[in-house]
Amino acid sequence: MADDMPRADEVTNLTPEEVAEGLRAGTILLVDVREPNETAAERYPDAVLVPLSSFDATAIPDPQGKRVVFACRSGRRSITASVAAQDAGYPYDAHLAGGILGWKAAGLPTKSG
C-alpha cells in the first residue's frame, strides 16, 4: 500500500506490536493524525491528536526524548504527516504501519467515546 505513495521510503514502518511496546516502555510519543470525528468514535490509548487536515508540526508536544510515531486509520495519512514534519525540519520519520486497523487486528486495545 505505502509503495505507491511518494516519499514513503523516507518513513520507517513500525508494527503495532513495536509501537505498543514503545508506549508501554515510555519511549514513543504516538501522534494520531485522524480527524476529530474519527477519534471521537475510537482512538489509540495515550495518543496526542494533531489532525492532518490542519497539520502543523509545531503543534506536536515536545517528545522529551521519545520517538515520535504517526498513526491514522490505515497508514497512509501517517506517512503524509511524517513527510510534512520532516519538511518542516523535524526528525520524525516513523509511522504505525496499518494504522488503527492493524492495531485492532493485532488485538491491541482502543478507547471509545
N, C-alpha and C positions, 0 to 999 in steps of 0.2 A: 504494500500500500504506500509506504513512505517513499518507495523507489521512484515514483512518478512526481514527487514534489521537488521543486527547485531548492537546492542547497540542503536537502535532507542529510547529505553526507557530512554536514557541519554540526550535526546534532547527535549526541550519544543516546542510543536506545537503552533504557533500563527496564527490566522486567518488573511486574507488580511485586514479586517477592523481594527483589532488591530494594525497591522503594519502601515497602512495608518495613523491612529490616532497618533501613536508614532512618525511618521515622521513629521506630522503637529505640534505636541507639542514639537518637538526637543528632544525627549527622546530616539530615536532609531537611530543607525547607521546601515543602510542596506548595506550588503556586497553581491554583485552578484557574484556567482562563475561560471557562464556560460562562454563559450569561446568567444573570440573577434568576431568571425564570427556571433555568435548568438546575441551579444549585439549591433553589428553594424546595424542589422535589426530592433531590438526593444529592448528597455531597460526600467528599472524602473526609474522613476524620482528620482534624488538625491541619487542614489546608487553609492558606490565605487566598482570598479571591481578588483577582485582577482581570476583569473581563477583557477578552480580545477586542471587542467592538470599540473600546475606548482605551486600548492598551498604552500604558506609559511605564517604561521600565523603572522610572523613578518612584512609582507607586509600590514597588516591591519592598517590603520591610528589609532592613539590614539583616542579612542572613547570619551575622555574628559567627562567621567561620563555617557555617553549614553549606552544603552543596545545594544550590537552587535547582529544583527539578520542576518542569512544567507538566501540567496534566490537563486533559479535556475529556471529551466523550469517547473518541476513538483513536486519538493520537495524531491527528492532522493539525488542528489548531495549536497544539502544544509545540509542534515543530515550528510553525509560523511565529509563535511568541518567542521561542528561543532564538531564532534568527534575528528577529526585531531587537531583542535585548542585546545580542552580540553587535548588531549595527549601531546601537546606542553606546557601545563601549563597555558593556558588562561581560564578564566571563561565564555567562550562564549557558552552558552548552548541552544540557541533558533534559530528556523528557521521558515520561512514562509511556512506553510503547503499549498500544492497545487501549489506552485511556481507561475510563471507568468501566467500560465493557470488559476489558481484560482483567481489571481489578476484581470485578464481581465474579468473573469466570474462574479466577484463581481462589475463590472462596474468601476473599478479604472483606471486612465489614465496611458498610457505608452508614451515613447518618441520613435520616429523612426528616422533612419538615423543618 
